Amino acid sequence: MIVIVLAYLASLIPAAVIYFWFRNHMYRKDEDYKLSCRAAFLKGVQSSLLVMLFSFSLSMLGSFLFKDKTTLLYIAYRKFIVLAFAEELAKFITFRRFLNTRSSASALDMICYMTLVGLGFEVIESVVYAFTTNAGQMLVRGITAMHAGYGFLMGYLYAGSRLTGKRIYAVLGVLIPFLLHGAYDFGLSEQFLALSDNSPFLSVSLALFALVLLIWMFLFTRKARNNPVYTVNL
């Protein structure tokens, strides 16, 4: 139990780094922005309630659509739809609702807020995983910070839609994280891993991609905070 607790606390270190990076190292230093960052993070925590509602509804739908709960197709439905789709959609809806409460926001603000919504959900989800996974898995989850990374990608594409006026970017902002998230979860399922000795390659590749995404997140926001295109209110 002590090992799990220590692993859980260690897994929160990357989340803390990401939070304070966005809160303290962007182009804005005003108190209102810092309060907005805190509010976005807390909205992400609260989004877990919407996730539960979506997941329960989609799980009930799955019970009617699938009679055999052991098939690979049903497992794919569980991982892609009940889990990944419910979570990514709930986070996006939470972000949009939060954004509507701001009087104005730049493209970089949108990226920051969406990343923090994802981070807030990730922190609360980690509490659940602390009771269902081992210390190693907890550390991997913390280091990769996938919900924060997917939140950054979602915010980046949504900001792109606002900058260009092309809604397709906003659609891709939900679709791409959903597919990446679903593929990662599906790749870790026992049924998928049993298919071949090479099956773990999928989840390992997506975990490495999550790390690349985090590196891109830091590099991009560091550069974008000096770019008027991303710092002017839309």
GUSE-555643 format. One record per residue: x, y, z of N, C-alpha, C, O, CB in turn; residue in one letter. Coordinates in steps of 0.001 Angstrom, whole numbers, plus 500000, padded with zeros to 6 digits. Last residue first. Glycine has a CB too. Example, Ala and Ser with C-alpha at 12.3 -4.5 7.8 and 13.67 -1.06 7.14 Angstrom:
2
512850497750507080513670498940507140512900500030507870513409501138508039514084499402505725S 513190494310507800512300495500507800513200496700507800514236496681508465511308495527509046A 
//
This chain:
234
490761536762470464489950536470469284488498536868469522487658536697468638490041534978468921L 493617538591471529492295538052471818491480537877470545491503538731469658491554538959472792N 496886537551470716495849538567470536494486537917470786494231536812470307495916539201469099V 498636535434470772498426536161472028497372537277471925497009537878472936499736536753472487T 499091534270468326498525533419469375498171534184470649497482533649471517499493532318469711Y 500128536333466855499030535557466285498324534766467358497104534603467318499536534622465194V 502361537273468265501096537995468362499901537227467797498770537454468227501218539305467653P 504459535214470042503881535377468705502516536053468826501601535484469421503752534000467979N 505415534436472415506037535624471828505498535927470430506021536791469727507546535445471767N 504126532115472956503874533229473880504518534524473403504209535597473922504390532886475271R 505097530241471152503855530939470833503602532131471743502923533074471337502694529985470920A 507345529129472389507516529957471205506284530827470942506403531991470562507806529082469993K 506185527765474491507305528690474764507502529647473598507791530828473793508615527906475031R 504380526151473193503862527248474027504960528250474372504695529442474526503240526691475320T 506206524378471847505273525236471113504806526412471961504833527554471500504068524428470644F 507602523117473914508326523884472904507397524861472181507754526014471936508988522940471893L 505505521852475364506376522833476020507090523722474996507177524936475181507410522117476903F 504404520233473293503577521167474054504431522260474690504122523446474573502784520420475134M 506504518576472547505996519556471579505188520634472298505277521813471953505126518861470499W 506574517045474877507739517858474504507320518952473529507726520106473662508852516976473880I 504058515823474702504355516705475828505546517613475528505539518794475873504630515883477084L 504414514311472385503374515333472421503624516330473552503428517533473383501996514684472583L 506319512512473205506668513463472147505679514627472152506059515780471949506680512765470759V 504717511093475007505880511831475497506325512883474484506667514006474854507034510867475800L 502903509980473236502411510884474280503551511714474852503377512896475149501719510091475402A 504548508281471814503990509442471126503474510472472130503588511677471911502859509011470178F 504944506371473767506083507174473331505610508433472598506193509507472744507009506343472423L 502351505357473802502908505933475030504102506826474692504255507907475261503331504813476022A 502161504353471242501296505473471608501756506139472901501574507344473081499855504999471751L 504029502260471394504220503335470416503403504569470799503888505696470695503828502855469004S 502813500667473338504148501227473593504403502413472664504926503443473089505249500144473400V 500468499939472019500394500789473211501738501418473552501799502563474001499894499984474397S 501620498429469842500667499520469643500662500481470832500831501688470664499261498960469417L 503218496385470873503856497459470116502934498667469973503402499806469979504272496957468737F 501794494274471956502160495404472847502773496584472113502845497680472669503132494933473902P 501620492471469685500505493326470064500886494483470988500353495581470827499461492502470722S 503463490605469004503757491978468632502680492967469065502814494169468835503945492063467158N 502397488199469623503512488651470458503877490105470172504519490762470991504732487757470237D 498793488422469377500128488231468808501186488700469796500907489496470693500268488989467467S 496403488368470840496388488112469405497756487752468853497880486895467978495857489310468681L 496487489137473445496547487705473175496621487378471689496874486231471320495352487028473776A 496060491827473395497425491371473651497591489887473337498686489431473005497806491639475103L 493275491860473099494127492325472008495554491815472170496186491416471192494120493851471940F 492452490806475572492019490168474327492895490584473148493221489759472295490560490513474037Q 493468492598477437493968491217477408493646490539476087494461489793475545493373490408478563E 494275495893476309493290494888476709493867493481476564494665493221475663492005495026475870S 495958497784475291496313497210476585495352496120477048495591495487478076496367498293477616L 494744498666472985496014497956472864496471497308474151497281496382474124497067498888472391G 492649500129474005492360498856473347493618498018473238493569496797473382491757499087471957F 494059502398474914493327501539475863493053500163475272493204499148475952492002502200476272D 495065503314472402495958503010473529495275502071474525495855501063474929496394504311474240Y 492751503730470913493737502750470454494678502348471578495047501180471697494538503309469278A 491524505787472397490880504478472256491854503395471846491803502277472358489763504553471248G 493435507847472050493070507369473387492471505967473317492856505075474073492074508337474054H 493360508194469280494617507864469962494346507247471328494958506248471705495495509117470114L 490642508842468908491211507665468256492515507230468930492746506037469129491458507950466771L 490438511207470489489564510054470720490164508783470133490190507750470802488177510305470118F 492296512954469291492523512453470656491676511235470985492134510329471680492237513545471661P 490861513153466725492210512593466830492530512131468252492998511005468420493240513623466380I 488264514277467347488418512984466683489798512365466897489898511181467216488160513139465205L 488640516813468439487992515764469241488311514390468669488595513451469413486459515977469293V 490001518121466445490448518291467818489815517302468775490393516986469815490158519680468275G 488512517719464209489726516910464360490262516994465787490895516060466279490806517368463363L 486659519739464765486226518338464684487413517408464882487333516432465628485544518051463328V 488294521964464589487643521676465863487169520228465907487258519567466941486463522631466094A 488974521809461891490027521694462903489440521379464282490025520615465050490848522992462964Y 486589522249460599487177520915460512488262520722461559488458519615462061487749520675459119I 485930524899460643485421524043461709486041522653461715486016521962462734483936523921461589R 487899527582460048487589526256459503487191525303460640488014524950461485488809525687458714K 488878529976460886487459529924460558487027528590459980485911528467459474487124531012459593G 491459530256461785491253530103460345489791530156459929489488530358458753491845528809459890T 491234530567464544492137531433463793491829531419462299491928532446461628493577531011464027L 489505528544465290489124529926465552489985530903464750489502531953464327489237530229467046R 490955526305464567489652526532463929489188527969464130488552528548463249488603525559464487S 493131526561466273493333526648464830492039526912464087492017527649463101493962525380464315G 491913526034468674492422527385468440492658527605466953492419528695466432493724527625469231A 491503523316468198490350524198468360490772525647468128490065526401467459489723524033469768Y 494141522422468083493312522312466885492074523206466988491640523786465992492893520853466659L 494944523014470720495701523513469583494846523510468313494834524486467562496967522671469377Y 493141521532472272493140522990472337493843523624471154493399524650470638493788523450473611G 493919518939471520492550519380471302492476520909471303491829521506470443491616518792472378M 496572518950472401496280518721470986494881519216470636494676519835469592496416517230470643L 496139519338475162496920520307474382496601520182472902496383521185472223498429520108474616F 494734516992475721494091518288475923494814519384475149494179520253474552494049518636477411G 496678515126475268495532515141474362494762516447474501494205516954473528494606513945474638Y 498321515880477445498810515932476071497691515972475058497733516748474103499692514755475793G 496586515366479587497115516721479386497602516889477949497334517907477310498267517013480380A 496201512658479220495043513550479144495473515001478972494801515775478290494179513407480395H 498850511605479528498153511567478244496980512532478155496782513164477117497667510182477981M 501329511540481026500303512590481191499436512711479947499305513794479378500960513949481498A 503657510034481188503110510317479861502037511398479890501844512103478900502538509053479258T 504054509953483975505103510481483088504539510869481721504901511906481164506224509446482913I 501676508765484967502088510105485377503074510731484423502955511910484091502683510063486744G 501646506267483730500532507191483520500942508616483860500605509558483143499322506775484362R 503998505245484838503898505430483384502784506418483066502957507305482231503640504076482667V 503242505110487531504340505986487127504305506263485627504554507389485195505683505364487514L 501201503213487437500923504549487948501993505535487478501681506656487077500845504532489484M 502564500977486569501562501576485689501227502996486124500998503874485292500292500722485666Q 504136500516488875504748500782487578503791501470486625504159502433485952505241499498486963G 502243499947490881503074501142490984503689501523489639503760502703489297504173500926492014A 499135498755489347500340498635490166501172499914490106500844500846489371501181497435489708N 495595499595489713496814499272488965497996499151489914497883499405491114497098500345487891T 493464500333491308493255499229490358494502498844489574494476497859488835492172499596489394T 493834502510492859493247501344493518493136500133492596492764499043493032491882501695494053F 494779504381491117495640504031492253495138502788492973495914502089493624495726505198493234A 492704504930489420493699503956488986494636503535490109495223502454490059494501504518487845Y 491429506933490928490746505659490659491756504585490296491683503463490796489712505820489525V 493357508921490814492923508424492122492258507064491963492488506154492759491954509424492801V 493464509501488135494595508792488731494260508248490114494814507234490538495800509710488819S 491244511056487739491216509685487229492336508859487852492178507658488071491337509676485696E 492143513466488774491066512775489485490963511323489019490631510446489816489721513503489270I 494154514051486884494488513945488299493411513183489057493727512340489897494679515332488908V 492713514205484467493746513179484654494072512967486132494245511832486576495016513565483895E 491128516440484801490501515124484726491514514022484990491211513030485654489848514921483361F 493171518358484810492294518204485967491605516867485974491499516220487017491268519299485999G 494207518064482230495048517766483392494199517547484639494480516650485434496054518901483632L 492099518966480651492552517578480543493379517159481739493269516027482212493357517385479276G 492126521627481552490915520805481725491287519331481665490859518538482504489848521141480637V 494659522348480666494409522276482105493122521541482426493028520894483470494360523663482695L 494281522340477900495288521460478495495021521276479981495144520167480500496702522023478274T 492384524363477688492017522999477328493004522003477903492606520928478351491943522847475815M 493891526610478543492694526198479280492316524753478970491967523996479876491524527123478948Y 495942526736476568496250526572477996495051526019478754495183525064479520496686527912478612C 494443527164474250495312525992474353495626525696475820495580524545476253496620526210473554I 493265529601474891492431528430474620493233527147474769492758526167475342491828528513473216M 495537531242475077494678531040476245493852529767476072493750528955476992493751532263476461D 496330531190472412497178530541473414496416530312474717496626529301475388498432531386473679L 494270532654471256494463531261470849495300530518471879495026529359472190495133531187469466A 492692534551473925493553534405472757493646532928472391493164532063473122494967535001473026S 489521535707474963490609534733475092491408534696473798490847534798472707490057533319475435A 486979537262476967487828537198475784488939536188476038489251535860477182488416538598475433S 485311536547479042484924537684478206485726537721476911485220538156475876485111538993478970S 484435533199479714485496534200479599485040535324478674484444535062477630486810533558479073R 482474531340479491482414532199480681483496533268480665483487534161481513482544531358481946T 483104529842477314481974530760477180481835531690478384481153532712478304480691529975476990N 485033528172478325485452529254477438484345530292477290484621531485477158485844528699476063L 483429526326479688484326527200480440484720528415479601484741529543480095485583526429480886F 482206525072477540481392525775478538482246526751479336481823527871479621480707524771479487R 484459523992476301483623524965475591482766525755476565482618526969476428482733524261474559R 485371522212478336486207523311477851485374524387477168485565525574477431487267522784476886F 483223520423478462483613521197479646484442522407479254484240523502479778484398520321480630T 483375519345475902482177520090476303482485520971477509482059522124477570481012519124476628I 485873518074476124485669519135475133484462519987475494484516521213475404485491518537473730F 485398516198478132486418517231478334486222518391477359486386519554477730487827516635478169K 483437514637476901483130515347478143484134516468478399483760517558478832483118514372479327A 484898513576474753483740514441474502483406515267475736483125516460475631482519513603474080L 486818512048476101487248513157475249486095514112474963486291515327474933487827512626473935E 485165510200477527486089511090478216486476512292477362486464513426477841487331510331478623E 483684508863475537482995509539476636483913510562477307483479511671477619482499508512477669A 485772507780473974484853508770473405484148509557474503484026510779474413483818508085472503F 487074506009475885487771507094475182486823508177474674487048509362474918488557506530474018A 484783504355477055485853505040477779486390506250477005486184507390477421486991504066478070L 482863503591475209482467503774476606483515504564477381483176505352478263482235502418477275V 484512503554472757483289504346472918482971504644474380482824505806474759482119503624472285I 486945502096473027486851503267472169485662504166472511485791505389472549486758502833470733F 486433500082474973487625500921475064487483502209474249487853503286474717488846500142474591K 483949498940474208484187499410475575485338500416475618485220501476476232484490498221476503R 484447498246471543483367499185471869483591499783473252483442500990473445481990498483471806Y 486454496370471921486752497595471176485695498658471469486019499836471623486822497309469654A 484977494436473222486087495069473943486460496381473260486746497378473923487319494122474011I 483294493711471122482720494331472322483804495045473120483576496139473637482018493272473202Y 485164492614469382484365493758468958483759494480470161483721495709470205483257493307467998L 486094490409470711487021491510470505486264492783470105486676493891470449488061491141469431L 483718489079473109484259489240471757485182490449471676485071491388472464483122489379470738T 482458488874475493483850488410475446484497488621474079485690488370473910483915486941475812T 479788489341475662480678490377476206482154489968476170483000490645476754480277490699477639K 477290488916473469478499488254473940479500489314474372479997490087473552479102487334472842D 475476490869472781475037489787473659476236489069474279476210488670475443474163488788472881K 475369494255472247476245493079472265475743492052473272475605492340474460477694493485472599F 473388496191472493473951495920471176474754494627471119474819493976470076474820497062470756L 472802496338475183471731495970474254472288495565472891471729494700472216470749497133474091F 475174497098476276474569495878476799473423495402475917473101494214475897474074496101478220S 475628499550475027476417498387474637475824497081475116475951496059474442477806498518475159G 473903501161476475473646500936475053474388499699474578473848498894473819474062502162474220L 475244501130478912473898500551478827473532500260477375472922499233477079472855501499479460M 477519502516478116477644501141478588476299500427478533476224499259478152478202501112480015S 476480505000477560477043504223476460477247502765476839477160501879475988478359504824476016L 475722505749480177474735505687479095475228504824477939474476504011477403474411507094478592S 478193505662481516477074504811481958476049504646480839475567503542480585476396505411483215F 479632507599480116480095506211480117478974505264480526478824504187479948481294506046481059S 478171509952480675478312509475479301478688507991479273478125507219478496479369510306478552F 478497510022483496477163510015482885477219509463481470476414508608481100476566511428482874L 481272510133483752480530509006484331479145508889483723478669507784483463480418509157485847M 481761512594482511482315511355481957481545510154482470481204509255481701483804511217482308V 480579514307484313480002514197482977480505512942482286479757512294481553480335515437482138L 482361513913486425480936513612486615480243513448485271479413512554485104480248514722487434L 484750514845485433484646513409485713483192512998485925482824511859485638485485513040486948S 484700517556485383484262516871484164484138515369484363483499514686483562485227517155483029S 485897518424487695484446518265487696483935517510486478482869516896486524483786519614487764Q 488536518613486760488205517680487843486707517383487833486297516227487949488634518259489221V 488146520671484923488575519351484464488294518283485494487868517178485156490048519361484129G 487560522724486626486511522271485715486854520896485144485973520067484913486309523288484574K 490069523017487758488975522510488595487792522045487742487104521087488096488516523595489585L 491432524093485522491873522838486136490748522210486958490505521007486863493107523079487024F 490029526468485195490020525472484125490430524106484664489843523086484303490958525897482980A 490683527803487594489287527438487324489194526371486243488372525460486349488482528673486908A 493426528187487227492953527380488359491529526903488112491198525748488382493024528187489673R 493279529875485012493996528599484920493528527652486031493271526472485793495532528825485009C 491951532046486147491314531304485048491963529934484874491274528947484618491405532103483729S 493837532958487931492578532434488465491834531615487405491176530623487720491685533589488967L 495708533835486068496066532767486997494823532128487608494761530911487782496975533306488101K 494251535916484868494667534753484075495009533573484982494637532436484689495878535108483189Y 493983537661487014492782537096486396493119535862485581492379534878485593492093538135485509D 496583538476487539495916537604488498494680536948487899494358535808488233495535538388489739E 498879538405484746497869539032485593497144538007486457497105536819486134496865539791484741D 500637537521482933501069537379484323500007537911485291500199537878486507502402538116484544K 500886536024479744500081536777480701500547536483482125500817535334482475498583536435480542R 502489534307478367502689535735478112501919536601479101502246537773479287502266536078476690Y 503390531760480805502845532216479538503049533728479409503706534347480246501342531850479424M 504217530749483250505230530994482227504661531355480861505369531268479858506092529792482089H 502260530085485176503277531086485501504211531475484363504943532456484497504087530593486616N 500436528202484166499976529266485066500992530401485178500605531566485265499691528695486451R 501907526408482671500870527198482021500431528376482881500092529436482355499676526323481696F 503623525465484731504163525990483476503132526898482811503446528027482432504567524834482520W 501932524467486632502635525709486937503318526310485712503562527515485657503660525466488021F 500992522165485207500086523186485728500808524515485948500343525562485499499453522713487036Y 503334520705484678502512521213483574501609522344484048501476523363483371501667520082482965I 504149520090487297505037520853486407504225521485485277504407522660484957506157519939485824V 501988518548488171502289519811488846503164520700487970502957521911487902502980519550490192A 502251516359486467501027517164486417501267518530487054500807519550486540499863516434487132A 504725515278487281504588515860485931503353516750485815503395517781485142504517514747484881P 503874514541489995504914515542489752504835516122488339504872517343488190506290514928489980I 502154512447490274501554513784490214502583514874489914502210516007489611500853514096491526L 503638510196490597502965510367489306502354511748489144502068512181488028501891509322489142S 504340510373493252505368510629492241504741510885490873505246511688490089506345509446492159A 501898509637494384502420510976494632503482511348493592503525512481493112503007511065496050L 501796506975493441500744507937493096501250509366493260501056510205492380499493507712493972Y 504004505869494667503957505906493201502915506923492734503128507639491756503636504501492625A 503203506098497323504400506814496875504410506948495350504772507993494809505675506087497355L 500976504377497237500810505784497620501986506618497135501801507712496601500663505915499146V 502231501981496537501215502553495655501036504039495946500954504857495030499873501810495817I 503845501577498810504472501714497491503506502381496514503910503253495745504916500332496948V 501934501257500787502829502403500856503473502668499503503632503817499091503903502179501918I 500824498794500000500000500000500000500865501266500000500562502229499296499065500001501215M 
//
